[in-house]
């Protein structure tokens, strides 16, 4: 964290960025590095796991197949 002196007292500058998923303000060093807040990071990881799991599944009821 950097600090600069202003006329009204101390002004602090904090490194921050927006979450890539929800747009919320991220201020922790880990969240800034990841690009996601802790909740959005867990949701993105779950979404990735679900996508990987679906790759290996076959559905008898998928649309577009066996349209007679």
C-alpha atoms as an extended CHARMM CRD file, in Angstrom:
* protein
*
        68  EXT
         1         1  UNK       CA              0.0000000000        0.0000000000        0.0000000000  PROA      1               0.0000000000
         2         2  UNK       CA              1.3110000000        3.4110000000       -0.9310000000  PROA      2               0.0000000000
         3         3  UNK       CA              0.6630000000        6.6090000000        0.9830000000  PROA      3               0.0000000000
         4         4  UNK       CA              0.7520000000       10.1760000000       -0.2940000000  PROA      4               0.0000000000
         5         5  UNK       CA              0.3760000000       13.3340000000        1.7860000000  PROA      5               0.0000000000
         6         6  UNK       CA             -2.4240000000       15.7230000000        0.7940000000  PROA      6               0.0000000000
         7         7  UNK       CA             -3.8330000000       18.9800000000        2.1780000000  PROA      7               0.0000000000
         8         8  UNK       CA             -6.6170000000       17.1640000000        4.0460000000  PROA      8               0.0000000000
         9         9  UNK       CA             -4.3460000000       14.6040000000        5.6720000000  PROA      9               0.0000000000
        10        10  UNK       CA             -3.1800000000       11.2040000000        4.5070000000  PROA      10              0.0000000000
        11        11  UNK       CA             -4.4210000000        9.7940000000        1.2230000000  PROA      11              0.0000000000
        12        12  UNK       CA             -4.0330000000        6.0620000000        0.7680000000  PROA      12              0.0000000000
        13        13  UNK       CA             -3.8180000000        4.3150000000       -2.5580000000  PROA      13              0.0000000000
        14        14  UNK       CA             -4.7230000000        0.6370000000       -2.5550000000  PROA      14              0.0000000000
        15        15  UNK       CA             -4.1520000000       -1.7420000000       -5.4580000000  PROA      15              0.0000000000
        16        16  UNK       CA             -7.5520000000       -2.9780000000       -6.6260000000  PROA      16              0.0000000000
        17        17  UNK       CA             -9.3420000000       -4.3780000000       -9.6590000000  PROA      17              0.0000000000
        18        18  UNK       CA            -12.7940000000       -5.6150000000      -10.6650000000  PROA      18              0.0000000000
        19        19  UNK       CA            -13.8990000000       -9.2470000000      -10.4190000000  PROA      19              0.0000000000
        20        20  UNK       CA            -14.0500000000      -10.8920000000      -13.8490000000  PROA      20              0.0000000000
        21        21  UNK       CA            -17.3030000000      -12.6480000000      -12.9360000000  PROA      21              0.0000000000
        22        22  UNK       CA            -19.4460000000      -10.1690000000      -10.9900000000  PROA      22              0.0000000000
        23        23  UNK       CA            -17.6140000000       -6.8670000000      -11.3580000000  PROA      23              0.0000000000
        24        24  UNK       CA            -17.1750000000       -6.3920000000       -7.6160000000  PROA      24              0.0000000000
        25        25  UNK       CA            -14.1950000000       -4.4600000000       -6.2660000000  PROA      25              0.0000000000
        26        26  UNK       CA            -11.2540000000       -6.6840000000       -5.2780000000  PROA      26              0.0000000000
        27        27  UNK       CA             -8.7030000000       -5.3950000000       -2.7970000000  PROA      27              0.0000000000
        28        28  UNK       CA             -6.9650000000       -8.4320000000       -1.2810000000  PROA      28              0.0000000000
        29        29  UNK       CA             -3.6430000000       -9.3900000000       -2.8510000000  PROA      29              0.0000000000
        30        30  UNK       CA             -4.8650000000      -12.9220000000       -3.6480000000  PROA      30              0.0000000000
        31        31  UNK       CA             -8.1030000000      -11.7380000000       -5.2490000000  PROA      31              0.0000000000
        32        32  UNK       CA             -6.2790000000       -9.1180000000       -7.3280000000  PROA      32              0.0000000000
        33        33  UNK       CA             -3.8560000000      -11.8070000000       -8.5250000000  PROA      33              0.0000000000
        34        34  UNK       CA             -6.6520000000      -14.3200000000       -9.2990000000  PROA      34              0.0000000000
        35        35  UNK       CA             -9.0270000000      -11.8300000000      -10.8980000000  PROA      35              0.0000000000
        36        36  UNK       CA            -11.9300000000      -13.2700000000       -8.8610000000  PROA      36              0.0000000000
        37        37  UNK       CA            -13.2550000000      -12.8110000000       -5.3360000000  PROA      37              0.0000000000
        38        38  UNK       CA            -13.3510000000      -15.8980000000       -3.1090000000  PROA      38              0.0000000000
        39        39  UNK       CA            -17.0300000000      -16.7040000000       -3.7940000000  PROA      39              0.0000000000
        40        40  UNK       CA            -16.7840000000      -16.1600000000       -7.5620000000  PROA      40              0.0000000000
        41        41  UNK       CA            -13.5740000000      -18.2070000000       -7.6630000000  PROA      41              0.0000000000
        42        42  UNK       CA            -15.3630000000      -21.1690000000       -6.0520000000  PROA      42              0.0000000000
        43        43  UNK       CA            -18.2900000000      -20.8190000000       -8.4820000000  PROA      43              0.0000000000
        44        44  UNK       CA            -15.9260000000      -20.7080000000      -11.4820000000  PROA      44              0.0000000000
        45        45  UNK       CA            -14.0480000000      -23.7920000000      -10.2500000000  PROA      45              0.0000000000
        46        46  UNK       CA            -17.3520000000      -25.6590000000       -9.8170000000  PROA      46              0.0000000000
        47        47  UNK       CA            -18.4470000000      -24.5840000000      -13.3020000000  PROA      47              0.0000000000
        48        48  UNK       CA            -15.1640000000      -25.9010000000      -14.7340000000  PROA      48              0.0000000000
        49        49  UNK       CA            -15.5670000000      -29.2300000000      -12.8800000000  PROA      49              0.0000000000
        50        50  UNK       CA            -19.1390000000      -29.5690000000      -14.1630000000  PROA      50              0.0000000000
        51        51  UNK       CA            -18.0100000000      -28.9290000000      -17.7440000000  PROA      51              0.0000000000
        52        52  UNK       CA            -15.3000000000      -31.5960000000      -17.4560000000  PROA      52              0.0000000000
        53        53  UNK       CA            -17.7830000000      -34.0620000000      -15.9780000000  PROA      53              0.0000000000
        54        54  UNK       CA            -20.3160000000      -33.4860000000      -18.7670000000  PROA      54              0.0000000000
        55        55  UNK       CA            -17.7010000000      -34.2740000000      -21.4410000000  PROA      55              0.0000000000
        56        56  UNK       CA            -17.7730000000      -37.9310000000      -20.4430000000  PROA      56              0.0000000000
        57        57  UNK       CA            -21.5480000000      -38.3040000000      -20.2510000000  PROA      57              0.0000000000
        58        58  UNK       CA            -24.0210000000      -39.3780000000      -22.8840000000  PROA      58              0.0000000000
        59        59  UNK       CA            -27.6990000000      -38.5280000000      -22.8400000000  PROA      59              0.0000000000
        60        60  UNK       CA            -30.4150000000      -40.4330000000      -24.6440000000  PROA      60              0.0000000000
        61        61  UNK       CA            -32.5150000000      -37.2980000000      -24.6480000000  PROA      61              0.0000000000
        62        62  UNK       CA            -30.2200000000      -34.7370000000      -26.3080000000  PROA      62              0.0000000000
        63        63  UNK       CA            -31.9620000000      -32.5690000000      -28.8780000000  PROA      63              0.0000000000
        64        64  UNK       CA            -30.9520000000      -32.7430000000      -32.4980000000  PROA      64              0.0000000000
        65        65  UNK       CA            -30.1670000000      -36.4600000000      -32.4970000000  PROA      65              0.0000000000
        66        66  UNK       CA            -32.5210000000      -39.1580000000      -33.7790000000  PROA      66              0.0000000000
        67        67  UNK       CA            -35.0400000000      -36.6270000000      -35.0670000000  PROA      67              0.0000000000
        68        68  UNK       CA            -37.0720000000      -38.9590000000      -37.2140000000  PROA      68              0.0000000000
